Amino acid sequence: MGNFTGGGVNAITRSGSNDLSASIYGFGRNQNTIGKSVTEPRTKAADFYNYQTGFRVGGAVVKDKVFFFLNGEIARNATPLAFTPGSPESRVTIANVQRIAAAANTDLYGRYDVGSYGDITARTESNKIFGRLDFNLSENNTLTLRHNYVDAFDDNIGRTSNNFRFGNNAYKFSNKTNSTVAELNSRFLGGFSNKLILTYTAIRDSRDVVGQAGPAFQIVDNGITYNLGQDRTR
């Protein structure tokens, strides 16, 4: 076993049976399902949503011989950033971020657009599909074919009371994963058994620039750090 660090997890998924069965599910929450802040003044949460929904269906293609199982899921999350300039929890003033934005948008810096410095909503979304076929080849041999597909992205940006990131300092992390597994389980005389696993995995990650491309700038003033331009590791 290889290609992991720290620990390996063996997940056994649901499979089909002779009985056809299916289900759907969903759950979600938004600003109306949570209470006000615990500190004074007690304020209501900004608008957000976080929900998940999915389905599963499984059954027999050939009774006692071939079974199928299919599972699909989507997840959507949109969360507004905290520590907006001028808010009680932030040390950053609107006047300062406007001064920096105006200075960047001059000929000296190529009229760089710093992006949003007000309210920003960060999103995380994913679509997942899992399919599986099970074959009873004989009394001592079973074959499983399964495929897992994930298409997801995450808006990467955050702020603190003394660390401010302009909108164009964010990046979008996107991922597409396809993983296919063929597993043959065999039992032999004398109590011996063997598991043969063939796996193909393709992972495609990308980090996309948000807004106008530009170099990374960092300004430190009075204990507050301002970040604009592309993140230096992107």
C-alpha positions as CSV (number, residue, x, y, z in Angstrom):
1,M,0.0,0.0,0.0
2,G,1.3,3.5,-0.8
3,N,0.6,7.0,-1.8
4,F,-0.8,8.2,1.5
5,T,0.7,9.7,4.6
6,G,-0.3,9.2,8.2
7,G,-3.0,6.6,7.8
8,G,-5.0,4.6,5.4
9,V,-8.8,4.4,5.4
10,N,-10.6,1.3,3.9
11,A,-14.2,2.4,3.1
12,I,-16.7,-0.3,2.2
13,T,-19.6,1.1,0.2
14,R,-23.2,-0.1,0.0
15,S,-23.9,-2.5,-2.9
16,G,-26.9,-3.7,-4.7
17,S,-29.0,-6.8,-3.8
18,N,-31.8,-8.9,-5.3
19,D,-34.3,-6.3,-4.0
20,L,-34.6,-3.0,-5.8
21,S,-34.3,-0.1,-3.3
22,A,-33.8,3.6,-3.5
23,S,-33.9,6.7,-1.3
24,I,-33.3,10.5,-1.5
25,Y,-32.2,12.8,1.2
26,G,-31.4,16.4,1.8
27,F,-30.5,18.8,4.6
28,G,-29.6,22.4,4.8
29,R,-29.3,25.5,7.0
30,N,-29.2,29.3,6.5
31,Q,-29.2,32.5,8.6
32,N,-32.7,31.8,9.7
33,T,-31.8,28.5,11.4
34,I,-29.1,29.9,13.8
35,G,-29.3,32.3,16.7
36,K,-27.8,35.8,17.1
37,S,-24.2,36.4,18.1
38,V,-23.3,35.6,21.7
39,T,-21.5,38.9,22.3
40,E,-23.1,42.4,22.6
41,P,-24.6,43.9,20.6
42,R,-26.5,40.7,19.7
43,T,-26.6,40.7,15.9
44,K,-28.2,38.4,13.4
45,A,-26.0,36.4,11.1
46,A,-25.4,37.6,7.6
47,D,-27.2,35.7,4.8
48,F,-25.6,32.3,4.0
49,Y,-26.6,28.9,2.9
50,N,-25.2,25.4,3.3
51,Y,-27.1,22.4,1.9
52,Q,-26.6,18.9,0.7
53,T,-28.9,16.6,-1.3
54,G,-28.5,13.2,-2.9
55,F,-30.0,9.9,-3.9
56,R,-29.2,6.2,-4.1
57,V,-30.6,3.3,-6.0
58,G,-29.5,-0.3,-6.1
59,G,-30.8,-3.7,-7.3
60,A,-30.2,-6.7,-9.4
61,V,-29.3,-6.8,-13.1
62,V,-29.4,-10.6,-13.1
63,K,-30.9,-12.2,-9.9
64,D,-28.2,-13.8,-7.6
65,K,-25.6,-13.0,-10.3
66,V,-25.1,-9.3,-11.1
67,F,-26.0,-6.3,-8.9
68,F,-25.8,-2.5,-9.4
69,F,-25.6,0.5,-7.1
70,L,-25.6,4.2,-8.0
71,N,-25.2,7.2,-5.6
72,G,-25.3,10.9,-6.5
73,E,-24.8,14.0,-4.3
74,I,-24.5,17.7,-4.6
75,A,-23.4,20.2,-2.0
76,R,-23.6,24.0,-2.0
77,N,-22.1,26.4,0.5
78,A,-22.0,30.2,0.3
79,T,-20.6,32.1,3.3
80,P,-20.0,35.9,3.6
81,L,-16.6,36.9,4.8
82,A,-16.4,38.4,8.3
83,F,-14.2,41.4,9.2
84,T,-15.5,43.8,6.6
85,P,-13.8,47.2,6.7
86,G,-15.6,49.6,9.0
87,S,-17.3,46.8,10.9
88,P,-17.0,46.6,14.7
89,E,-14.9,43.4,14.6
90,S,-12.3,44.8,12.1
91,R,-9.4,47.2,12.7
92,V,-9.4,48.1,9.0
93,T,-11.0,51.3,8.0
94,I,-12.9,52.0,4.8
95,A,-10.7,55.1,4.2
96,N,-7.5,53.1,4.3
97,V,-8.6,50.4,1.8
98,Q,-10.0,53.1,-0.5
99,R,-6.6,54.9,-0.4
100,I,-4.8,51.7,-1.3
101,A,-7.2,50.9,-4.1
102,A,-6.8,54.4,-5.6
103,A,-3.0,54.2,-5.4
104,A,-3.0,50.8,-7.2
105,N,-5.2,52.2,-9.9
106,T,-2.6,54.7,-11.2
107,D,-0.1,54.6,-14.0
108,L,2.7,53.8,-11.6
109,Y,1.1,50.3,-10.9
110,G,-0.4,49.7,-14.3
111,R,-3.8,50.9,-13.2
112,Y,-4.3,47.7,-11.2
113,D,-7.9,46.8,-10.1
114,V,-7.7,45.4,-6.5
115,G,-11.1,43.9,-6.8
116,S,-13.8,44.0,-4.1
117,Y,-12.8,45.4,-0.7
118,G,-16.4,45.3,0.7
119,D,-18.7,42.4,1.2
120,I,-17.5,39.1,-0.4
121,T,-19.3,35.8,-0.4
122,A,-17.1,32.7,-0.6
123,R,-18.6,29.6,-2.2
124,T,-17.8,25.9,-2.1
125,E,-19.6,23.5,-4.4
126,S,-19.3,19.9,-5.3
127,N,-21.0,17.3,-7.5
128,K,-20.3,13.6,-6.8
129,I,-21.3,10.4,-8.5
130,F,-20.5,6.8,-7.5
131,G,-21.4,3.7,-9.4
132,R,-20.7,0.0,-8.6
133,L,-21.3,-3.4,-10.3
134,D,-20.9,-6.7,-8.5
135,F,-20.6,-10.1,-10.2
136,N,-20.9,-13.5,-8.6
137,L,-18.6,-15.3,-11.1
138,S,-18.7,-18.6,-9.3
139,E,-19.0,-20.0,-5.7
140,N,-15.5,-18.9,-5.0
141,N,-15.0,-15.8,-7.2
142,T,-16.6,-12.4,-7.0
143,L,-15.7,-9.3,-9.1
144,T,-16.5,-5.7,-8.3
145,L,-16.2,-2.7,-10.7
146,R,-16.6,0.7,-9.2
147,H,-16.1,4.3,-10.3
148,N,-16.1,7.5,-8.3
149,Y,-16.3,11.0,-9.9
150,V,-16.0,14.4,-8.1
151,D,-16.3,17.8,-9.6
152,A,-15.7,20.6,-7.0
153,F,-14.4,24.1,-6.4
154,D,-13.6,26.3,-3.4
155,D,-13.2,30.1,-3.2
156,N,-10.1,30.6,-1.1
157,I,-10.1,34.0,0.7
158,G,-10.3,34.9,4.4
159,R,-9.8,38.0,6.6
160,T,-9.1,38.7,10.2
161,S,-9.3,41.8,12.4
162,N,-5.7,42.8,11.4
163,N,-5.1,41.0,8.1
164,F,-7.0,42.2,5.1
165,R,-7.2,40.6,1.7
166,F,-8.6,42.5,-1.3
167,G,-10.8,40.6,-3.7
168,N,-8.1,40.0,-6.3
169,N,-5.9,38.3,-3.7
170,A,-8.3,35.4,-3.7
171,Y,-8.1,32.3,-5.9
172,K,-10.5,29.6,-7.0
173,F,-9.3,26.0,-6.3
174,S,-11.0,23.6,-8.7
175,N,-10.7,19.8,-8.6
176,K,-11.9,16.9,-10.9
177,T,-11.2,13.4,-9.8
178,N,-12.0,10.1,-11.6
179,S,-11.2,6.9,-9.8
180,T,-11.9,3.4,-11.2
181,V,-11.3,0.1,-9.3
182,A,-11.6,-3.5,-10.4
183,E,-11.5,-6.0,-7.5
184,L,-11.4,-9.8,-7.8
185,N,-11.9,-11.8,-4.6
186,S,-11.0,-15.5,-4.8
187,R,-11.1,-18.4,-2.4
188,F,-9.0,-21.5,-2.8
189,L,-8.7,-25.0,-1.2
190,G,-7.0,-25.2,2.1
191,G,-8.4,-21.9,3.4
192,F,-6.3,-19.7,1.2
193,S,-7.8,-16.5,-0.4
194,N,-6.6,-13.7,-2.7
195,K,-7.7,-10.2,-3.4
196,L,-6.6,-8.6,-6.7
197,I,-7.1,-4.9,-7.0
198,L,-6.5,-2.8,-10.1
199,T,-6.9,1.0,-9.7
200,Y,-6.8,4.0,-12.1
201,T,-7.0,7.5,-10.6
202,A,-6.9,10.8,-12.4
203,I,-6.8,14.0,-10.3
204,R,-6.9,17.4,-12.0
205,D,-6.4,20.4,-9.8
206,S,-6.3,24.0,-10.9
207,R,-5.9,27.4,-9.1
208,D,-7.5,30.1,-11.1
209,V,-6.8,33.9,-10.7
210,V,-9.7,36.0,-9.5
211,G,-10.0,39.2,-11.4
212,Q,-7.1,41.1,-13.0
213,A,-3.8,39.3,-12.9
214,G,-1.0,41.2,-11.1
215,P,2.0,40.8,-8.8
216,A,1.6,40.2,-5.0
217,F,1.8,43.3,-2.8
218,Q,1.8,43.3,1.0
219,I,1.5,46.5,3.0
220,V,2.0,46.6,6.8
221,D,0.8,49.7,8.6
222,N,0.1,50.2,12.3
223,G,0.0,46.5,12.9
224,I,-2.4,45.8,10.0
225,T,-1.4,43.8,6.9
226,Y,-3.0,44.5,3.6
227,N,-2.7,41.9,0.7
228,L,-3.5,42.7,-2.9
229,G,-2.5,41.1,-6.2
230,Q,-2.3,37.4,-6.8
231,D,-1.3,35.2,-3.8
232,R,2.5,34.6,-4.1
233,T,2.2,30.8,-4.3
234,R,-0.3,30.9,-7.1
